[in-house]
Amino acid sequence: MKKGNTGAFLAGMLVGGAIGTIAGLLSAPRSGKETRRILKKSADALPEIAEDLSTSLQLQTDRLSESAMRNWGETLTRLKEAIAAGIEASGLETQELQQPRDITSNTNSTETHL
């Protein structure tokens, strides 16, 4: 499982567990009084479950944010290096193109060989 999916998985587990508990209690062959008592206990536990879910989601969000910032820093460093290399290569090419070329020496050497 990917790291980013852990928070969603935990949230699904908690919500699914709560829904499953309620559905099971409603369909259980218990007396109405006993079922209401159990439902009250489950309802009392919901704030704690919601708090646990909120904490888990916050931790996952913090991890994702830290990872994104770390990756952004690395990407920015690589981009700066690539730009510097491109500028250097461009400067070298410019220098090479600006050097005077002696085309006549090639022509003269060809004429002398004929």
GROMACS elastic network, one bead per residue, 0.5 to 0.9 nm:
[ bonds ]
;  ai    aj funct       b0    kb
    1     4     6  0.84151   500
    1     5     6  0.66595   500
    1     6     6  0.71573   500
    2     5     6  0.53814   500
    2     6     6  0.68382   500
    3     6     6  0.55032   500
    3     7     6  0.81148   500
    3    60     6  0.82510   500
    3    63     6  0.89387   500
    3    64     6  0.85006   500
    4     7     6  0.67180   500
    4     8     6  0.77983   500
    4    60     6  0.71474   500
    4    61     6  0.86264   500
    4    63     6  0.87247   500
    4    64     6  0.70306   500
    5     8     6  0.52664   500
    5     9     6  0.60304   500
    5    10     6  0.86525   500
    5    60     6  0.89754   500
    6     9     6  0.50133   500
    6    10     6  0.61435   500
    6    11     6  0.85429   500
    6    60     6  0.76094   500
    7    10     6  0.51612   500
    7    11     6  0.61091   500
    7    12     6  0.85307   500
    7    53     6  0.84198   500
    7    56     6  0.63598   500
    7    57     6  0.55144   500
    7    58     6  0.88019   500
    7    59     6  0.83755   500
    7    60     6  0.58586   500
    7    61     6  0.84487   500
    8    11     6  0.50577   500
    8    12     6  0.60784   500
    8    13     6  0.85445   500
    8    57     6  0.78962   500
    9    12     6  0.50874   500
    9    13     6  0.61381   500
    9    14     6  0.87057   500
   10    14     6  0.61945   500
   10    15     6  0.85874   500
   10    53     6  0.74341   500
   10    56     6  0.77065   500
   10    57     6  0.85984   500
   11    14     6  0.52306   500
   11    15     6  0.61079   500
   11    16     6  0.82758   500
   11    53     6  0.60156   500
   11    54     6  0.88038   500
   11    56     6  0.81622   500
   11    57     6  0.78809   500
   12    15     6  0.52535   500
   12    16     6  0.56955   500
   12    17     6  0.81766   500
   13    16     6  0.51442   500
   13    17     6  0.58587   500
   13    18     6  0.85311   500
   14    17     6  0.50828   500
   14    18     6  0.62119   500
   14    19     6  0.86687   500
   14    49     6  0.70815   500
   14    50     6  0.84933   500
   14    52     6  0.89757   500
   14    53     6  0.73491   500
   15    18     6  0.51370   500
   15    19     6  0.61834   500
   15    20     6  0.84528   500
   15    49     6  0.86238   500
   15    50     6  0.89247   500
   15    53     6  0.89922   500
   16    19     6  0.51225   500
   16    20     6  0.58829   500
   16    21     6  0.84052   500
   17    20     6  0.50324   500
   17    21     6  0.60104   500
   17    22     6  0.86285   500
   18    21     6  0.51301   500
   18    22     6  0.63248   500
   18    23     6  0.86302   500
   18    42     6  0.79475   500
   18    46     6  0.78936   500
   18    49     6  0.86657   500
   19    22     6  0.52118   500
   19    23     6  0.60757   500
   19    24     6  0.84465   500
   20    23     6  0.50855   500
   20    24     6  0.59135   500
   20    25     6  0.84517   500
   21    24     6  0.51227   500
   21    25     6  0.61109   500
   21    26     6  0.86069   500
   21    39     6  0.88349   500
   21    42     6  0.79051   500
   22    25     6  0.51431   500
   22    26     6  0.61620   500
   22    27     6  0.86695   500
   22    39     6  0.70450   500
   22    42     6  0.77598   500
   23    26     6  0.52038   500
   23    27     6  0.62777   500
   23    28     6  0.85528   500
   24    27     6  0.52874   500
   24    28     6  0.59307   500
   25    28     6  0.51348   500
   25    29     6  0.84660   500
   25    30     6  0.83019   500
   25    35     6  0.63881   500
   25    36     6  0.89007   500
   25    38     6  0.75094   500
   25    39     6  0.72341   500
   26    29     6  0.84123   500
   26    30     6  0.87818   500
   26    35     6  0.71572   500
   26    39     6  0.85994   500
   27    30     6  0.85434   500
   28    31     6  0.88466   500
   28    35     6  0.80583   500
   29    35     6  0.88965   500
   30    33     6  0.82046   500
   30    34     6  0.63604   500
   30    35     6  0.61196   500
   31    34     6  0.53483   500
   31    35     6  0.61439   500
   31    36     6  0.86074   500
   32    35     6  0.50713   500
   32    36     6  0.60545   500
   32    37     6  0.85703   500
   33    36     6  0.52097   500
   33    37     6  0.62805   500
   33    38     6  0.87907   500
   34    37     6  0.50682   500
   34    38     6  0.63083   500
   34    39     6  0.86078   500
   35    38     6  0.51354   500
   35    39     6  0.60685   500
   35    40     6  0.85487   500
   36    40     6  0.60564   500
   36    41     6  0.86448   500
   37    40     6  0.51239   500
   37    41     6  0.64244   500
   37    42     6  0.87846   500
   38    41     6  0.50953   500
   38    42     6  0.62792   500
   38    43     6  0.86061   500
   39    43     6  0.60124   500
   39    44     6  0.84682   500
   40    44     6  0.60462   500
   40    45     6  0.86188   500
   41    44     6  0.50710   500
   41    45     6  0.63671   500
   41    46     6  0.89547   500
   42    45     6  0.50928   500
   42    46     6  0.64849   500
   43    46     6  0.52267   500
   43    47     6  0.79330   500
   44    47     6  0.67999   500
   44    48     6  0.80770   500
   45    48     6  0.54593   500
   45    49     6  0.63574   500
   45    50     6  0.87831   500
   46    50     6  0.60375   500
   46    51     6  0.85114   500
   47    51     6  0.60882   500
   47    52     6  0.85874   500
   48    51     6  0.50195   500
   48    52     6  0.61710   500
   48    53     6  0.85443   500
   49    52     6  0.50742   500
   49    53     6  0.61158   500
   49    54     6  0.85447   500
   50    53     6  0.50052   500
   50    54     6  0.60544   500
   50    55     6  0.85716   500
   51    54     6  0.50002   500
   51    55     6  0.61177   500
   51    56     6  0.85228   500
   52    55     6  0.51268   500
   52    56     6  0.61072   500
   52    57     6  0.85829   500
   53    56     6  0.50805   500
   53    57     6  0.61119   500
   53    58     6  0.85355   500
   54    57     6  0.51562   500
   54    58     6  0.61012   500
   54    59     6  0.86499   500
   55    58     6  0.50867   500
   55    59     6  0.62255   500
   55    60     6  0.86614   500
   56    59     6  0.51930   500
   56    60     6  0.62620   500
   56    61     6  0.86120   500
   57    60     6  0.50763   500
   57    61     6  0.60579   500
   57    62     6  0.85737   500
   58    61     6  0.50072   500
   58    62     6  0.61246   500
   58    63     6  0.86192   500
   59    62     6  0.51134   500
   59    63     6  0.62209   500
   59    64     6  0.86101   500
   60    63     6  0.51134   500
   60    64     6  0.61294   500
   60    65     6  0.85449   500
   61    64     6  0.50899   500
   61    65     6  0.60612   500
   61    66     6  0.85859   500
   62    65     6  0.50672   500
   62    66     6  0.61404   500
   62    67     6  0.85349   500
   63    66     6  0.51592   500
   63    67     6  0.61008   500
   63    68     6  0.85497   500
   64    67     6  0.50699   500
   64    68     6  0.60706   500
   64    69     6  0.85996   500
   65    68     6  0.50773   500
   65    69     6  0.61635   500
   65    70     6  0.85628   500
   66    69     6  0.51737   500
   66    70     6  0.61132   500
   66    71     6  0.85567   500
   67    70     6  0.51064   500
   67    71     6  0.60747   500
   67    72     6  0.84379   500
   68    71     6  0.51074   500
   68    72     6  0.59436   500
   68    73     6  0.85612   500
   69    73     6  0.61524   500
   69    74     6  0.86823   500
   70    73     6  0.51976   500
   70    74     6  0.63963   500
   70    75     6  0.86771   500
   71    74     6  0.51315   500
   71    75     6  0.60741   500
   71    76     6  0.84976   500
   72    75     6  0.50354   500
   72    76     6  0.59909   500
   72    77     6  0.85574   500
   73    76     6  0.50941   500
   73    77     6  0.62064   500
   73    78     6  0.87122   500
   74    77     6  0.51420   500
   74    78     6  0.62878   500
   74    79     6  0.86060   500
   75    78     6  0.51549   500
   75    79     6  0.60958   500
   75    80     6  0.86303   500
   76    79     6  0.50141   500
   76    80     6  0.61673   500
   76    81     6  0.86360   500
   77    80     6  0.51716   500
   77    81     6  0.62723   500
   77    82     6  0.86789   500
   78    81     6  0.50837   500
   78    82     6  0.61538   500
   78    83     6  0.86364   500
   79    82     6  0.50642   500
   79    83     6  0.61525   500
   79    84     6  0.85718   500
   80    83     6  0.51406   500
   80    84     6  0.61421   500
   80    85     6  0.86022   500
   81    84     6  0.51092   500
   81    85     6  0.61532   500
   81    86     6  0.85814   500
   82    85     6  0.50771   500
   82    86     6  0.61115   500
   82    87     6  0.86151   500
   83    87     6  0.61320   500
   83    88     6  0.85520   500
   84    87     6  0.51176   500
   84    88     6  0.61435   500
   84    89     6  0.85895   500
   85    88     6  0.50768   500
   85    89     6  0.60889   500
   85    90     6  0.84721   500
   86    89     6  0.50940   500
   86    90     6  0.59945   500
   86    91     6  0.85140   500
   87    90     6  0.50374   500
   87    91     6  0.61191   500
   87    92     6  0.86519   500
   88    91     6  0.50921   500
   88    92     6  0.62623   500
   88    93     6  0.86472   500
   89    92     6  0.51092   500
   89    93     6  0.61475   500
   89    94     6  0.85350   500
   90    93     6  0.50897   500
   90    94     6  0.60765   500
   90    95     6  0.86174   500
   91    94     6  0.50220   500
   91    95     6  0.61873   500
   91    96     6  0.86152   500
   92    95     6  0.51232   500
   92    96     6  0.62096   500
   92    97     6  0.86631   500
   93    96     6  0.50475   500
   93    97     6  0.61566   500
   93    98     6  0.85878   500
   94    97     6  0.51395   500
   94    98     6  0.61494   500
   94    99     6  0.88087   500
   95    98     6  0.51224   500
   95    99     6  0.64071   500
   96    99     6  0.54505   500
   96   100     6  0.87620   500
   97   100     6  0.79038   500
   97   101     6  0.89850   500
   98   101     6  0.88331   500
  101   104     6  0.88391   500
  102   105     6  0.59797   500
  102   106     6  0.76958   500
  103   106     6  0.56823   500
  103   107     6  0.67922   500
  104   107     6  0.50303   500
  104   108     6  0.60915   500
  104   109     6  0.85516   500
  105   108     6  0.51803   500
  105   109     6  0.61510   500
  105   110     6  0.86254   500
  106   109     6  0.52861   500
  106   110     6  0.63127   500
  106   111     6  0.88230   500
  107   110     6  0.51926   500
  107   111     6  0.63435   500
  107   112     6  0.88389   500
  108   111     6  0.51083   500
  108   112     6  0.62706   500
  108   113     6  0.87767   500
  109   112     6  0.52649   500
  109   113     6  0.64586   500
  110   113     6  0.53777   500
  110   114     6  0.66605   500
  111   114     6  0.53872   500
